[in-house]
Amino acid sequence: MEPTHMLPETFNEMSELTVSHIIGLDDVEEVRRLYSTFIPSEAAAKEEFWKEYSQKEELTGKKASLAIFVASGTRRIVPREFQLRATTALCSGKDALIDVGTGYGKTFCMILPALLSPGKISLVVSPLKKLQEMQVLEFQAYGISALAINEDTPNDPKLWEAIASGQFSVLIVQAKQLFVDKGHFPRVARLLGNQKFIKQIIFLMIDEAHCIYTMGTSLYGLPAFRPAWNYLAELRAKLGSKVAVAVLSGTLPTHIKSIVKQRLQLDNDNLSLKFTGPWCCNSTVHAENPLDYSFYLPGKLLYLDTVTGVKYQGALTDPDRQVLKGEAQGEKRSAPQKNRKVAWRASLASRLAKWRHNTWNQDRLRAVRPQYFLLSNKAIDALVKINPSSLVNYQQITLAIGETKDWERKWAKEIFDIIRQFDAEVGVLEEQDKLEEMERRKRQKEEDKQAKEESIQRAFQQASDSHHHQAQALLISREEAMRRLQQLKDTAGNSDSAFQFRPVEKKINMTNAFETDTLRRQQEAERKAWGALARMKGRK
């Protein structure tokens, strides 16, 4: 590392460093000096990390770190290693499959490449309007011009001229905007027929890529919920091989990941990176089971030996892998949900029983091999209880029901596929239920608000009516009192003088009686006080 005074004079202070300056740098040594000077050592990627990259790739990664560090303002964000790997791959024209948990920063795998590619367009496919709006704000927070395109986008000629000319670095679109839908030809789909526009596109980024299966696939005779997701392979072919593809998701079990890779033509040999955890990257997933995302540690994946239950940091083939101790083994962690939800067990049990019957019917040895030999009722009961998130390979099927390797080779894979497909369908149903529940709550909130407003209005009206009635009653009482007073006055004026003085005489008598009673009470109090004093003296 070289001291600050060795840097070019224009970059002596952090405030003088801009994203445009950083993007324009092409001297590796200069970028290294800037990186070592401005990026905090405790947050920077280790030197070992950069050794596996060429100078050109190191230049890209370190420029990405500096750019986001500057663009994030006072937050001073430094990318994680898996975000740098994704950025380096995409900026080198390679595809990347990024499977990380929600909240671990996969959006930065889209932000960093876009930040380093001014004048080019990143086409982001996103499933929901609300998500699109959030992503637009995220890109804009780092100085990247972004626009969400959906059915609400106005048909403003000036806006679409700006889109076509590349004034927006990031276009976040719904899948159905890219293809003919029910005879309608969306504006984005028409733009994709313009070679001048296509040449501006440098990245195709598919967020929530599991939707290719969950929304774009016809399952059990039901039509696909969003068929356009199934056509993204056509889009890739139209954009050409020069456009790097980023596939991002936090929900990619093995069977869905395989389908996504197949449909997007992501060849394992050409796929630069396959991220299997939020903190690190592995090119393969071994026979051991990588743990749930909440268990990943920096540097290496955390693996679980399903036979012994022991957790290791590092894969089976890693000679330096370590056995974790204490809390890392889960001794003090709150246990995750152990079993499948009861509500779904009967349906899965029925599906497994149906598979068993159909498989047995096709078995040439069914005369001597009963159905329970394939899968017993007890085994079905055990399988339907397994937590879906913990079922990652078909070997677990064998272990869960205590079967042999010979049985595993014949039937475990089929049973595993049935269970995973069932879980994918359940995921879609639960997501739909969640959306319906959100809509129900929204309607209920509106109804409650309306009811509250009506209640307030009724209470105000009742209070107003009550006040009016009280005022009327008071007015009537006053008029009645005045009338009676006038009658008394008239009566007093017509009577003899003795009648007029009776009230005065009565007042005098009442005053005398009051004074007499007061004197009596005073004397009684004095008597009690003297008696109490005498008793106190007697005690002494």
C-alpha positions, 0 to 999 in steps of 0.5 A, spaced: 500 500 500 502 506 498 501 513 502 496 518 500 501 523 497 503 518 492 496 519 489 494 523 483 493 530 486 486 530 483 484 524 488 488 526 494 481 527 498 475 523 498 470 529 496 474 530 490 473 523 487 467 522 483 463 516 480 465 518 473 472 519 475 473 512 477 469 509 471 474 513 466 480 510 470 484 504 466 491 504 470 491 498 474 496 501 479 492 507 480 486 504 481 490 499 486 492 505 490 485 508 490 482 502 493 488 501 498 487 508 500 480 509 501 476 503 502 477 501 509 481 495 510 476 491 515 471 491 509 475 490 503 476 484 500 482 480 502 488 480 497 487 472 496 481 474 493 484 478 487 489 473 486 484 468 482 483 474 477 486 477 471 488 484 472 483 486 467 478 483 472 481 486 478 480 493 475 473 491 474 472 489 481 476 495 485 473 500 480 466 497 482 468 498 490 470 505 489 464 507 485 459 504 490 463 507 496 463 514 493 455 513 490 453 511 497 455 518 500 455 518 507 453 510 508 460 508 505 458 502 502 463 496 500 461 490 496 461 483 499 465 478 495 459 475 492 457 481 489 464 483 486 464 476 483 457 477 480 459 484 477 466 481 475 463 476 471 457 480 468 462 486 466 466 480 463 461 478 458 459 472 462 453 469 465 451 469 473 446 465 477 446 468 484 442 464 489 442 468 495 437 469 501 432 475 501 436 481 504 443 479 503 444 484 497 443 481 491 440 487 488 447 490 488 449 484 483 445 489 479 447 495 481 454 495 480 454 492 473 449 498 471 454 503 475 460 501 471 456 501 464 454 508 463 451 509 456 448 502 456 442 499 458 440 494 463 434 490 462 431 488 469 425 483 469 421 483 475 414 480 477 411 485 481 409 493 480 411 494 488 417 491 487 419 495 481 417 501 484 422 499 490 428 497 485 427 504 481 428 507 488 434 503 489 438 504 483 436 512 483 439 512 490 446 511 487 445 516 481 443 511 476 437 513 472 432 507 472 424 507 470 419 501 471 415 499 465 408 496 466 401 497 464 401 503 468 406 507 464 403 513 460 403 512 452 407 519 452 411 520 445 417 524 449 417 519 454 418 513 449 423 517 445 427 518 451 427 510 453 429 508 446 435 513 446 437 510 452 436 516 457 435 511 462 440 506 464 436 501 467 429 499 465 425 494 470 420 491 466 414 486 467 415 479 463 409 480 459 411 487 456 416 483 452 412 479 448 405 479 444 400 478 449 392 477 447 394 480 440 396 486 444 404 488 442 406 492 448 411 498 446 417 494 449 416 488 445 416 493 439 422 496 441 426 490 441 425 489 434 429 495 433 436 493 432 439 500 434 435 499 441 438 492 442 445 494 441 444 499 447 443 493 452 449 490 455 445 486 461 439 482 461 437 481 469 432 476 471 430 477 478 426 472 482 427 467 477 424 462 480 417 465 477 420 462 470 417 455 473 412 457 479 409 462 474 411 460 467 409 453 467 403 449 466 402 444 472 397 439 473 393 441 467 392 448 470 394 454 465 401 458 467 399 463 471 404 468 467 406 465 461 410 470 459 416 468 464 416 461 460 418 465 453 424 469 456 429 464 452 426 467 446 428 474 449 435 471 450 436 469 443 433 475 440 438 479 444 444 475 442 450 472 446 454 479 447 448 480 452 450 477 459 445 474 463 444 475 471 439 470 474 437 472 481 433 469 486 432 467 493 428 461 492 431 456 487 431 449 490 435 444 485 429 442 481 427 449 479 434 451 478 435 445 473 429 448 469 431 455 470 438 453 467 435 449 461 430 454 459 435 460 459 440 456 456 445 457 462 450 452 460 454 449 466 461 450 462 460 457 460 456 459 467 461 463 470 459 463 477 453 459 481 452 462 488 449 458 493 449 462 499 449 470 501 456 470 503 460 466 498 461 462 492 462 455 490 462 452 483 459 446 485 454 443 491 457 436 493 453 430 496 453 433 503 447 438 504 449 446 504 445 449 510 439 454 510 441 461 508 441 463 516 447 458 517 452 461 512 458 464 515 463 468 511 469 465 507 466 458 506 459 455 506 457 451 512 455 444 510 451 439 514 453 431 515 446 428 514 448 422 518 452 425 524 448 431 524 455 435 525 456 442 521 462 443 518 465 450 515 467 448 508 465 442 503 467 435 503 472 436 498 476 441 502 482 439 506 482 445 510 474 444 512 473 445 520 468 442 525 464 448 528 463 448 536 458 450 541 453 455 538 455 455 531 453 447 531 446 450 533 446 449 541 444 455 542 440 457 536 432 457 536 430 451 532 427 452 525 420 449 524 421 441 524 416 439 520 411 440 514 405 444 515 399 439 518 395 442 513 399 440 507 400 433 509 394 429 507 395 432 500 402 430 499 400 423 502 395 422 497 400 424 491 405 419 494 400 413 495 398 415 487 405 414 485 406 408 489 400 405 486 401 407 479 408 404 479 406 398 482 401 397 476 407 397 471 412 393 475 413 386 472 414 383 479 408 386 482 405 379 483 410 377 488 412 384 490 406 388 494 405 395 494 408 396 501 415 394 498 415 400 494 413 405 499 410 403 506 404 407 509 409 408 515 414 411 510 409 416 507 407 418 514 415 420 515 416 423 508 410 428 509 413 430 515 419 433 513 420 440 512 420 442 505 426 447 506 431 441 509 429 437 503 435 438 498 437 431 495 434 425 494 439 421 498 435 424 504 429 420 502 433 414 503 435 416 510 428 418 512 425 412 511 431 407 512 431 404 506 437 401 502 442 403 496 438 399 491 432 401 493 434 408 492 437 407 485 430 405 483 425 410 486 428 415 491 429 420 485 422 419 483 419 420 490 424 426 491 421 430 484 414 428 486 415 432 493 419 438 490 414 439 485 408 439 490 412 444 494 413 448 488 405 448 487 404 449 495 409 455 494 405 458 489 398 457 492 401 460 499 403 466 495 396 467 492 393 466 499 398 471 501 396 476 496 389 475 497 390 476 504 393 483 503 387 485 499 382 482 504 386 486 509 386 492 505 379 492 503 377 491 511 382 497 512 378 501 507 371 499 510 373 500 517 376 507 515 369 508 512 365 505 518 369 510 523 368 516 519 360 514 519 360 513 526 364 520 527 359 523 523 353 520 527 356 522 533 357 529 531 349 529 529 347 526 535 351 531 539 348 537 535 341 534 536 342 534 543 345 541 544 339 543 540 334 540 544 337 542 551 337 549 548 330 549 546 328 546 553 332 552 557 329 557 553 322 554 555 324 553 562 326 561 562 320 563 559 316 559 564 320 562 570 319 569 568 311 568 567 311 565 574 315 571 577 310 575 574 304 572 577 308 572 584 309 580 582 302 581 580 299 577 586 304 581 591 302 587 588 294 586 589 295 583 597 295 587 603 302 589 607 302 583 612 303 578 606 309 582 603 313 582 610 312 575 611 318 573 607 322 578 611 320 575 618 321 568 616 328 570 614 330 573 621 327 567 624 331 562 620 338 567 622 336 567 629 336 559 629 342 558 625 346 563 630 343 559 636 345 552 633 352 555 631 353 557 638 351 550 641 356 547 637 361 551 639 360 550 646 360 542 645 366 542 641 370 546 647 367 542 652 370 536 648 377 539 648 377 541 655 375 534 657 380 531 652 386 535 655 384 533 662 384 526 661 391 527 658 394 530 664 391 525 668 395 520 665 401 524 666 
